[in-house]
Amino acid sequence: MKVVLDHLTKKFPNRNKKIGGYVVAVNDFTFEIPDGKLIGLLGPSGCGKSTTLNLISGLEMPTEGRVFFGDDDVTNLPPENRGVGLVFQNYALYPHLTVEKNIMFPLQNFRGDQKLTKEQMKEKALEAAKLVQIEGLMERKPNELSGGQQQRVAIARALVKRPRILLLDEPLSNLDARLRLQTREELRRIQNETGITTVFVTHDQEEAMSISDIILVMKDGVLHQAGKPQDVYDDPVNLFVAKFLGTPAINVFKGRIRDGKLWIGNDDVLDIKRTSDCDVYVAIRPEGFIVDDNGRMNCTLIRREVMGRDSSVVAENGAFVGQSIRAIISSETQVDTSRQNIRFSLKPSKVYLFDRNTEERIPFTV
C-alpha cells in the first residue's frame, strides 16, 4: 500500500500566550511512500517526525494538506478505520494480560463479517508471535519479559490484524545497544516477510540507514532530503544533511576558493575546476583523509585511537568548526605519534563544499 503525503502542514497554538500565534510542527510536507518499502523518518528531536507519523495514523489531523492510502483519501478517517498498526517507544502493553491476550486484543474489536471466534483469534495471535519469535512466551505477563521481548509483543500486536501500514515511533530507543542492533535486524526481517509498507521514526541515523529502503531527513518540520541511505550519505543537498548523517560526524572547516584552488587555512588542499571565487564551508567525511607525509593539508596531531579494524586520528586545525578533527584510517597505516604535526591528502569524492551563507551544496570537479 503506497502512502501519499500531499502538502501536509500541522500547526499547534503557541503555549507562550505572550508571543501568541502558532508553532509549525510540519511544514508543507510532500512525499510518496512506495508500496512495500521500509521508510526511515529521520531527524533531531523536535523536527516534526513523530507529528508526521501521527498525521499518517490519524492521531493528528492536518491543518492543511491530504493523506492518501493508495487512491483512498484517508485525511478525515479516524485511526481505527485506517488499517494502521502502531508501535510506540514505551510498548503500551496491558500489564494484567498475558502475552497471548495482549496480542489478541486488537482482534476483539472486529465486528460484523470480520468478527472472529476465540479459536481464530488464538490462531492469529500464534501466527503473529511466531513471526517475531516469541511463541514460547504466550502465557507470561509483561513484567516477566525483558525489554526486547516486550517490544516484540508490541510489534506482534500491531501485526496481528494485518494492517495496511505499519508505523513505528522510536521503537528501539529503550533498549540497550546490543539488543537494539538485534531488534532492528528482526524488524527488517519481519518487514521483508510481510511486505507491509512501514514507516520507522528515529533520531538515530545509524539505525535508520542500516534497515531503511529510503530515508527522509527532516529539520524544523521541513523535509530536506529523501533517497536511498547510501545516496543521501554520498550526495547531501545541504550542510545540515551532511552533518546529520555519519558516525563519526563529518568534519567541517571554513574554507575559500581562490584561483582554482580550495584553501583551508594556509593550505591549498585541492585543485578544483570552478571559475568564481567565494568563501565556503568544506566538509570532509572521516574516511576522506589519507595520512601522507607529502599531503597538502597540515594539522596538529592530538592522538591516535585504535578501534580494532580501523583507527581514529584526532587532530586540530585553526579553520575547523568545532573541537577536534576525526579521521578514520586503516589500523595498518603507520602514524608517528611522537610528531606534533600530521599531513593529509584528501579523497575528492569525500569532500563537499557548501555556500557560507545559505549552507546549500556547491558542486565542483577536480
Secondary structure, DSSP 8 states (H G I E B T S, - for coil): --EEEEEEEEEEE-S-TTT-SEEEEEEEEEEEE-TT-EEEEE-STTSSHHHHHHHHHTSS--SEEEEEETTEE-TTS-GGGTTEEEE-TT----TTS-HHHHHHGGGGG--GGG---HHHHHHHHHHHHHHTT-GGGTT--GGGS-HHHHHHHHHHHHHTT--SEEEEESTTTTS-HHHHHHHHHHHHHHHHHH--EEEEEES-HHHHHHH-SEEEEEETTEEEEEE-HHHHHHS-SBHHHHHHSSSS--EEEEEEEETTEEEETTEEEEE-B-SS-EEEEEEE-GGGEEE-TT-SEEEEEEEEEE-SSEEEEEEE-TTBSSS-EEEEEETTS---TTSSEEEEEE-GGGEEEEETTT-BEE--B-
